[in-house]
Amino acid sequence: MGNILYAIMAGCDCSSDKARQYLEDELRHLKELMDLGDFRPSDLVDACSDLGIDNSYVPYFISRLTGI
């Protein structure tokens, strides 16, 4: 998780605690979309954009959401 936190911290110029909170909030949002049946693959790209990070982190979200 470290690399993604550093990327978020750089993107928002925030502390590691704040970056972790943003990341967990985004993961929670994605899980809610999945539970509601409203999840779209583009939501993963949107999550990266919302966090100010590169789309290369999409696999991180996939692994967290699928438990891989």
C-alpha positions as CSV (number, residue, x, y, z in Angstrom):
1,M,0.0,0.0,0.0
2,G,3.0,2.3,0.5
3,N,3.5,3.3,-3.1
4,I,-0.1,4.3,-3.6
5,L,-0.1,6.3,-0.5
6,Y,3.0,8.2,-1.6
7,A,1.4,8.9,-5.0
8,I,-1.7,10.2,-3.2
9,M,0.4,12.3,-0.9
10,A,2.2,13.8,-3.8
11,G,-1.0,14.5,-5.7
12,C,-2.9,16.2,-2.8
13,D,0.1,17.5,-0.9
14,C,-1.3,15.9,2.3
15,S,-0.1,13.8,5.2
16,S,0.1,10.0,5.1
17,D,-2.9,9.8,7.5
18,K,-5.0,12.0,5.2
19,A,-3.9,10.0,2.1
20,R,-4.9,6.8,3.8
21,Q,-8.3,8.3,4.7
22,Y,-8.8,9.4,1.1
23,L,-7.8,5.9,-0.2
24,E,-10.1,4.1,2.3
25,D,-13.0,6.4,1.4
26,E,-12.5,5.7,-2.3
27,L,-12.4,1.9,-1.7
28,R,-15.5,2.1,0.4
29,H,-17.3,4.0,-2.3
30,L,-16.3,1.4,-4.9
31,K,-17.5,-1.4,-2.7
32,E,-20.8,0.4,-2.2
33,L,-21.2,0.7,-6.0
34,M,-20.5,-3.1,-6.3
35,D,-23.0,-3.9,-3.6
36,L,-25.7,-1.8,-5.3
37,G,-24.9,-3.3,-8.7
38,D,-24.0,0.1,-10.1
39,F,-20.3,-0.6,-10.5
40,R,-18.7,0.1,-13.9
41,P,-15.1,-0.6,-14.9
42,S,-14.7,3.1,-15.6
43,D,-15.3,3.7,-11.8
44,L,-11.7,2.3,-11.3
45,V,-10.3,5.0,-13.5
46,D,-12.5,7.6,-11.8
47,A,-11.1,6.5,-8.4
48,C,-7.6,7.1,-9.6
49,S,-8.6,10.5,-11.0
50,D,-10.4,11.4,-7.8
51,L,-7.2,10.6,-5.8
52,G,-4.9,12.5,-8.2
53,I,-3.0,9.4,-9.2
54,D,-2.1,7.7,-12.4
55,N,-4.3,5.0,-13.9
56,S,-1.5,2.5,-13.5
57,Y,-3.0,2.0,-10.0
58,V,-6.2,0.4,-11.3
59,P,-4.8,-3.1,-10.6
60,Y,-4.4,-2.1,-7.0
61,F,-8.1,-1.3,-6.7
62,I,-9.0,-4.5,-8.5
63,S,-6.9,-6.6,-6.1
64,R,-8.4,-4.9,-3.1
65,L,-12.0,-5.3,-4.4
66,T,-11.6,-8.9,-5.4
67,G,-9.4,-9.9,-2.4
68,I,-6.6,-11.2,-4.7
